[in-house]
Amino acid sequence: MSGGISLKANTRIQIGWAFVAGLAIGWVLWMTLRPDSTANSTNLVPFREHAQAVRCLLNGCPAAMRAARFLFIDVLGNTLVFFPIGFSLVGALAGLPNRRRWWTAVLASAILSISIEIIQLTIPSRATDVDDVLFNTVGAAMGAALMVVTQRRPERNGD
């Protein structure tokens, strides 16, 4: 008998996904919890800034290009940054039923996003925005859904 620890393949895969989730979370924390050149601001009204930007685009205001850039970067950026977190968390939770894995990954991601926004209130030159939480959570939900779909095992007839 060898003195090493033997792990099942599924356990090693879960540990690998947990490591990937940790890397993704660490990267997001590094990006969001350090001062930058953003002016301190707090927005607690959902979609207020996005509605203004959409109105600007529809009405052809002078700042339409800036509004389009804001919408693209803010919506897509906040969604994509949490996509790998939701994806990898579902992989790390492989022993649970699919629905529970999805909900757990989405809830954990939402809590992480809310925590980041609360901490940003105390960091000079960081903007706190409720929309970030919404788009981060949507990104995590999309990533989690993709992982659930890709890990589904086809049911075998007759077994």
C-alpha positions in Angstrom: 0.0 0.0 0.0 1.4 3.4 -0.9 1.7 6.2 1.5 0.2 8.8 -0.9 -3.3 10.1 -0.9 -5.5 8.7 -3.7 -8.2 10.9 -5.0 -11.0 9.9 -7.3 -10.9 11.5 -10.8 -14.1 13.4 -10.0 -12.6 14.9 -6.8 -9.5 16.0 -8.7 -11.7 17.7 -11.3 -13.7 19.4 -8.6 -10.5 20.6 -7.0 -9.3 21.9 -10.3 -12.5 23.8 -10.9 -12.3 25.2 -7.4 -8.7 26.4 -8.1 -10.0 28.1 -11.4 -12.8 29.7 -9.4 -10.3 31.0 -6.9 -8.1 32.5 -9.6 -11.1 34.1 -11.3 -12.3 35.5 -7.9 -8.8 36.7 -7.1 -8.5 38.5 -10.5 -11.9 40.2 -10.0 -10.9 41.3 -6.4 -7.6 42.7 -7.7 -9.4 44.6 -10.5 -12.1 46.1 -8.3 -10.6 46.7 -4.9 -7.7 49.0 -5.8 -7.9 52.7 -6.3 -8.1 53.9 -9.9 -8.8 57.1 -11.8 -12.6 56.9 -11.4 -14.4 59.7 -9.5 -16.0 58.6 -6.3 -19.7 58.0 -6.9 -22.5 55.9 -5.7 -25.6 54.9 -7.7 -28.3 52.9 -5.9 -31.0 53.4 -8.6 -31.1 50.5 -11.0 -30.4 51.3 -14.6 -30.5 55.1 -14.1 -27.2 55.7 -15.9 -28.0 53.1 -18.6 -31.4 54.7 -19.3 -29.8 58.1 -19.7 -27.2 56.6 -22.1 -29.9 54.8 -24.1 -32.0 58.1 -24.3 -28.9 59.9 -25.5 -28.3 57.3 -28.3 -32.0 57.4 -29.4 -32.1 61.2 -29.4 -28.7 61.6 -31.1 -27.2 63.7 -28.4 -23.7 65.2 -28.9 -22.3 62.6 -26.5 -23.8 59.6 -28.3 -20.4 57.9 -29.0 -19.5 58.2 -25.3 -22.9 56.8 -24.3 -22.5 53.9 -26.7 -19.0 53.2 -25.3 -20.3 53.4 -21.7 -23.1 50.9 -22.5 -20.8 48.5 -24.3 -18.1 48.5 -21.7 -20.3 48.6 -18.6 -22.9 46.0 -19.6 -20.6 43.6 -21.5 -17.7 44.2 -19.1 -19.6 43.6 -15.9 -21.4 40.6 -17.4 -18.2 38.9 -18.8 -16.1 39.5 -15.7 -18.3 37.2 -13.6 -19.0 34.6 -16.4 -15.9 32.5 -15.5 -16.8 32.7 -11.8 -20.2 31.2 -12.3 -18.8 28.6 -14.8 -16.0 27.4 -12.5 -18.1 27.4 -9.4 -20.6 25.0 -11.0 -17.6 22.7 -11.9 -16.4 22.8 -8.3 -19.9 21.8 -7.1 -20.0 18.7 -9.3 -21.5 16.4 -6.6 -24.7 18.4 -6.3 -27.8 18.2 -8.6 -27.6 20.6 -11.5 -30.3 23.0 -10.3 -28.7 23.3 -6.9 -25.2 23.8 -8.4 -26.6 26.6 -10.6 -28.4 28.4 -7.8 -25.4 28.0 -5.4 -23.0 29.5 -8.0 -25.3 32.4 -8.8 -26.0 33.2 -5.1 -22.3 33.0 -4.2 -21.5 35.3 -7.2 -24.2 37.8 -6.2 -22.9 37.9 -2.6 -19.4 38.4 -3.9 -20.5 41.2 -6.1 -22.5 42.9 -3.3 -19.5 42.6 -1.0 -17.2 44.2 -3.6 -19.6 47.1 -4.1 -19.9 47.7 -0.3 -16.1 47.6 0.1 -15.7 50.0 -2.8 -17.6 52.6 -0.8 -14.5 52.9 1.4 -11.9 53.0 -1.3 -10.9 56.4 -2.7 -11.6 56.8 -6.4 -14.0 53.8 -6.8 -17.5 53.9 -8.1 -20.2 51.9 -6.4 -23.2 51.0 -8.6 -26.1 48.7 -8.1 -26.0 47.9 -11.8 -22.6 46.3 -11.4 -24.3 43.8 -9.0 -27.1 43.1 -11.5 -24.8 42.6 -14.5 -22.2 40.6 -12.5 -24.9 38.3 -11.4 -26.3 37.9 -14.9 -22.8 37.0 -16.1 -22.3 34.5 -13.4 -25.8 33.0 -14.1 -24.9 32.7 -17.8 -21.5 31.0 -17.0 -23.1 28.7 -14.5 -25.8 27.7 -17.1 -23.2 27.0 -19.7 -21.3 24.7 -17.4 -24.5 22.9 -16.3 -25.4 22.3 -20.0 -21.9 21.1 -21.0 -21.7 18.7 -18.0 -25.1 17.1 -18.6 -24.8 13.5 -19.2 -27.1 12.0 -21.8 -29.6 9.6 -20.3 -29.2 6.1 -21.5 -32.3 4.2 -22.5 -32.8 0.7 -21.0 -30.5 1.3 -18.0 
